[in-house]
């Protein structure tokens, strides 16, 4: 457990690493834009932009989400992306928030900005960054956990997440990548207990639109939304939520998840074959890599010189500069990454500045 108050780096996200012109392994969005059918759905409401987003449209979006997850419409709050949901967390007025790390840093940043005391519950690489509910302080009345967790890619058993429940405690499960897991196994989106955030950004390439939703008890959602401004979600975003929750879209997302799982396995195998690179196990559409001690910053710099952007790991509490995260990408892009890593890992610089060949048996790990 870590009570560290430091705030620096929590607001660093992959889009900062992915400068235009670089091959982007830093951002976990799949593709460069939404599919044509979804573009058409969004474009069809552009003539309505002269009017404010309507209550009927919001209700239709909540009904679509409710039908998709087997919930009631009053158990749905449509969000301008999950990031809006995190920004609203201080309105719940928790006495003590516990945030599982390494994990997505925006919840902690938002809570600290709102004056909420935060304790970090650090998982360990020694057991695969497994969630251990007993590690969460009994006094925490808000617990935040990602499933699958970003950046480790660990998919926690649903029973372990359920075990976080306690009287008077809100358990927030960030399921931003749950629809990228085949079958959405371990998801709690259909259960009434926790507060669940979902995002449309990753699977549908809608990062620029800002669309997502929260699932939870009506009174809890009302508390969460208490300080929202009028019309917080745009008309195009409401239409995107409706479109992406329709049965055909859900089926398409599951097909994409199955394809991603295959690509992930192939990418993990290719990267594991590079001397000095360790690929941590996981189930998400990204991979967490560990590089030789003291060489992470150098390798990231050399990848950037080769035109490749990766997500630095040292801004995630519990990780260090020798961790990097890479999104799952098609084979041609992976081949470029592997070639650049092989070139970078072929040599490393000792403290005296001498370049020494890296050998699998004796290279730094």
SVG drawing of the C-alpha trace seen along z (x, -y; Angstrom):
<svg xmlns="http://www.w3.org/2000/svg" viewBox="-38 -26 72 44">
<polyline fill="none" stroke="black" stroke-width="0.4" points="0.0,0.0 1.3,-3.5 0.0,-6.7 2.3,-8.8 0.8,-12.2 2.7,-12.9 0.6,-14.1 3.2,-14.6 2.8,-12.5 -0.8,-11.3 -2.1,-13.3 0.3,-12.0 -1.5,-9.9 -0.6,-8.0 -1.7,-10.8 1.2,-12.9 3.7,-10.2 1.9,-9.6 3.0,-12.7 1.8,-13.0 3.9,-11.1 4.9,-8.4 3.8,-4.8 1.4,-4.8 1.7,-2.0 1.1,-4.5 -2.7,-5.0 -5.0,-2.0 -7.6,-3.1 -8.2,-0.5 -8.0,-2.1 -7.9,-5.7 -11.6,-6.3 -15.0,-4.7 -16.4,-2.3 -18.4,-3.8 -21.8,-2.7 -21.1,-4.5 -19.8,-7.6 -23.1,-7.6 -25.1,-7.3 -23.3,-10.2 -23.4,-12.3 -27.2,-11.8 -27.7,-13.9 -25.5,-16.8 -28.5,-18.8 -29.7,-18.7 -26.7,-20.7 -28.7,-23.9 -30.8,-22.5 -29.7,-21.6 -29.3,-17.9 -32.8,-16.7 -34.1,-14.7 -35.7,-12.3 -32.4,-11.6 -30.7,-11.1 -33.5,-8.7 -33.1,-6.7 -29.4,-6.4 -30.1,-5.2 -32.6,-2.7 -30.1,-1.4 -27.4,-0.9 -29.9,0.7 -31.0,3.2 -27.4,4.0 -26.5,4.8 -29.9,6.1 -30.4,3.0 -33.1,0.4 -32.7,-3.0 -32.6,-4.7 -29.4,-2.7 -27.6,-4.4 -25.9,-7.7 -24.6,-8.7 -21.2,-10.4 -18.9,-12.6 -16.4,-9.7 -15.3,-7.9 -13.0,-10.8 -16.1,-12.9 -17.1,-10.2 -13.8,-10.3 -14.0,-14.1 -17.3,-13.7 -16.0,-11.3 -15.3,-14.0 -19.0,-14.8 -19.6,-11.5 -17.6,-13.0 -15.7,-9.9 -13.8,-10.2 -11.0,-7.9 -10.5,-6.6 -8.4,-3.5 -7.1,-3.3 -5.6,0.0 -2.2,-0.6 -0.5,-0.2 -3.7,-1.4 -5.2,-4.2 -4.2,-7.4 -7.0,-9.8 -9.3,-8.7 -6.6,-9.4 -5.8,-12.8 -9.4,-13.8 -9.9,-12.7 -6.8,-14.6 -7.9,-17.7 -11.2,-17.4 -9.5,-17.3 -10.3,-13.7 -7.6,-11.7 -6.3,-8.9 -4.4,-5.7 -2.7,-3.6 -3.1,0.1 -0.1,1.5 -0.3,4.9 2.9,6.9 4.6,8.4 5.6,11.4 2.0,12.7 1.0,11.2 -0.4,8.0 -3.3,9.9 -6.0,8.0 -6.0,8.9 -9.2,7.5 -7.7,7.8 -5.1,5.2 -7.7,2.5 -8.0,0.5 -11.2,1.1 -11.8,-2.6 -11.9,-3.2 -15.5,-4.2 -14.5,-4.4 -12.4,-1.8 -11.3,-2.2 -10.2,0.8 -9.7,1.3 -10.8,4.6 -8.9,5.3 -6.4,3.1 -4.4,0.5 -1.5,0.9 -0.9,4.4 -3.6,6.0 -4.6,8.2 -8.2,9.4 -9.3,9.9 -11.7,12.6 -15.2,11.1 -15.4,12.8 -12.3,10.9 -13.8,7.6 -17.1,8.5 -15.1,9.2 -14.3,5.5 -17.9,4.7 -18.5,3.5 -21.3,1.6 -21.1,-2.1 -18.5,-1.6 -18.7,-2.4 -16.7,-0.1 -16.0,-1.7 -14.9,0.8 -13.4,-0.9 -14.3,1.4 -13.0,-0.8 -11.5,2.2 -14.0,4.9 -15.6,5.0 -12.2,5.9 -12.2,9.1 -13.8,12.1 -17.2,12.8 -16.6,9.8 -15.7,12.4 -15.4,11.1 -17.5,8.0 -19.9,6.7 -21.8,4.4 -24.9,6.4 -24.8,6.6 -26.5,4.0 -23.8,3.8 -20.8,1.8 -20.5,-1.4 -19.2,-0.6 -17.8,-3.0 -17.7,-2.0 -16.1,-3.7 -16.8,-3.6 -13.5,-5.3 -11.2,-2.2 -13.2,0.3 -15.0,-2.2 -12.2,-4.7 -14.2,-7.6 -11.6,-9.3 -12.4,-12.7 -16.1,-12.4 -16.1,-11.6 -18.8,-9.0 -19.3,-6.6 -21.6,-5.7 -21.9,-4.7 -24.0,-1.9 -25.1,-1.9 -27.9,-2.4 -30.2,-5.4 -29.5,-7.2 -25.7,-6.8 -25.9,-8.1 -27.9,-11.0 -25.2,-11.9 -22.5,-11.5 -24.4,-13.8 -25.2,-16.5 -22.7,-19.1 -22.9,-18.4 -23.6,-21.4 -26.7,-21.4 -26.4,-19.4 -23.2,-17.6 -23.3,-15.1 -23.5,-16.2 -26.1,-15.1 -23.5,-13.1 -22.2,-11.4 -25.7,-10.4 -26.3,-8.9 -23.0,-7.0 -24.0,-5.5 -27.3,-4.3 -25.7,-2.9 -22.9,-1.1 -25.3,0.6 -27.5,2.1 -27.2,5.9 -25.5,5.8 -22.8,3.5 -22.3,5.6 -21.8,8.6 -19.3,6.7 -17.4,5.6 -17.2,9.2 -15.8,10.3 -13.2,7.6 -12.4,8.7 -11.7,12.3 -9.5,10.9 -7.6,8.8 -7.0,11.8 -5.3,13.6 -3.2,10.5 -2.3,10.1 -1.0,13.6 1.1,13.3 2.5,9.9 3.4,11.2 5.2,14.1 7.1,11.9 8.1,9.4 9.1,12.2 11.6,13.4 13.5,10.2 16.5,10.6 16.1,8.6 12.4,7.9 10.0,9.4 6.2,9.5 4.0,9.5 0.9,11.7 -2.6,10.1 -5.9,10.1 -6.2,6.6 -5.6,5.0 -2.2,3.8 1.0,5.4 3.1,4.3 6.8,4.8 9.8,4.8 13.2,3.8 16.6,4.3 17.3,2.3 18.3,-1.3 17.7,-1.1 14.0,-2.0 14.5,-5.7 17.3,-4.9 15.1,-2.3 12.1,-4.6 14.3,-7.4 15.7,-5.0 12.2,-3.8 11.1,-7.4 14.1,-8.0 12.9,-5.0 9.5,-6.7 7.7,-4.6 5.7,-5.9 5.2,-3.7 3.6,-4.6 6.1,-5.2 5.5,-3.3 7.0,-5.4 4.0,-7.6 2.0,-4.6 2.4,-4.2 4.2,-1.0 6.1,-0.9 9.4,-2.4 11.2,-3.8 12.0,-0.3 8.4,0.5 6.6,-0.4 3.1,0.3 2.4,1.1 -1.0,1.4 -2.0,4.4 -1.5,3.6 -1.6,5.5 1.3,7.7 3.0,5.2 3.2,2.6 4.4,5.2 7.2,6.2 8.5,2.6 8.4,2.5 10.1,5.8 12.9,4.8 13.4,1.5 13.5,3.2 16.0,5.8 18.3,3.1 18.0,1.2 18.5,4.3 21.4,5.6 23.7,3.3 23.6,1.5 25.8,-1.0 27.7,-0.2 28.5,-3.1 31.9,-3.6 30.2,-4.3 31.4,-1.0 28.9,0.7 28.5,4.4 26.6,7.0 23.5,8.2 23.4,12.0 20.2,13.8 22.1,15.7 24.0,12.7 22.2,9.5 20.7,7.3 17.1,8.2"/>
</svg>
